[in-house]
């Protein structure tokens, strides 16, 4: 189940950002300032992927990518119109 949270318009293309229920739950449990930073970085990536190119890597053996935000990791997938946030968690435990 995915919930649409935000829309970003980039170069005449509207990209929507969706969060899974699990990702939203994780964002609600973490400190508010950290959650706000993570949401801001996801918005920044959706608007201009090149701006965070050094913090994004494709995960081996998976179609997902990861975004590094301090000690937190955001697992997501993307296509031309949607950035789907799958999971958000601390650096050590997100890959389990």
C-alpha positions as CSV (number, residue, x, y, z in Angstrom):
1,X,0.0,0.0,0.0
2,X,1.4,3.4,-1.0
3,X,0.2,6.8,0.0
4,X,0.9,9.9,-2.2
5,X,2.4,12.7,-0.1
6,X,4.0,15.3,-2.3
7,X,4.3,16.4,-5.9
8,X,7.4,18.0,-7.5
9,X,7.4,19.7,-10.8
10,X,10.8,19.4,-12.6
11,X,11.5,20.5,-16.2
12,X,7.8,20.4,-17.1
13,X,7.5,16.9,-15.7
14,X,5.4,16.3,-12.6
15,X,6.9,13.7,-10.3
16,X,5.0,12.3,-7.4
17,X,6.6,11.0,-4.2
18,X,4.9,8.0,-2.6
19,X,5.7,6.5,0.8
20,X,4.8,2.9,1.9
21,X,2.9,2.5,5.1
22,X,6.1,1.1,6.7
23,X,8.2,4.1,5.6
24,X,5.6,6.6,7.0
25,X,5.5,4.7,10.3
26,X,9.3,5.0,10.5
27,X,9.2,8.7,9.8
28,X,6.6,9.2,12.5
29,X,8.7,7.4,15.1
30,X,12.0,9.3,14.5
31,X,12.7,12.8,15.9
32,X,10.8,15.5,14.0
33,X,13.8,17.4,12.8
34,X,15.4,14.2,11.4
35,X,12.1,13.3,9.6
36,X,11.9,16.8,8.2
37,X,15.5,16.6,6.9
38,X,14.8,13.2,5.2
39,X,11.6,14.4,3.6
40,X,13.5,17.5,2.3
41,X,16.2,15.4,0.8
42,X,13.7,13.1,-0.9
43,X,12.0,16.2,-2.4
44,X,15.4,17.6,-3.5
45,X,16.2,14.3,-5.2
46,X,12.8,14.2,-6.9
47,X,13.3,17.7,-8.2
48,X,16.9,17.3,-9.3
49,X,18.5,13.8,-9.1
50,X,21.9,15.2,-10.1
51,X,22.1,17.3,-6.9
52,X,22.4,14.3,-4.7
53,X,24.2,11.9,-7.1
54,X,27.0,11.3,-4.7
55,X,24.6,10.1,-2.0
56,X,22.5,7.7,-4.1
57,X,23.6,4.2,-5.1
58,X,21.9,1.3,-6.7
59,X,21.5,-1.7,-4.4
60,X,23.2,-4.9,-5.6
61,X,20.8,-7.7,-6.4
62,X,17.8,-5.4,-6.2
63,X,15.9,-2.8,-8.4
64,X,16.0,-0.4,-5.5
65,X,18.3,2.5,-4.7
66,X,19.4,4.0,-1.5
67,X,19.7,7.6,-0.5
68,X,22.1,8.5,2.3
69,X,20.9,11.2,4.7
70,X,23.5,11.5,7.6
71,X,23.2,8.2,9.6
72,X,19.9,7.4,8.0
73,X,19.1,5.5,4.8
74,X,16.1,5.8,2.5
75,X,15.4,2.8,0.2
76,X,13.4,3.8,-2.8
77,X,12.6,3.0,-6.4
78,X,11.9,5.5,-9.2
79,X,10.7,5.8,-12.7
80,X,10.1,8.9,-14.9
81,X,7.1,10.1,-12.9
82,X,7.2,8.4,-9.4
83,X,9.7,8.2,-6.6
84,X,8.4,5.5,-4.3
85,X,10.0,5.5,-0.8
86,X,10.0,1.9,0.4
87,X,11.8,2.0,3.7
88,X,13.5,4.5,6.0
89,X,15.8,3.5,8.8
90,X,19.2,3.8,10.6
91,X,22.4,3.0,8.7
92,X,23.1,-0.3,10.4
93,X,19.7,-1.9,10.4
94,X,18.1,-0.9,7.1
95,X,19.6,-3.7,5.0
96,X,18.4,-6.6,7.2
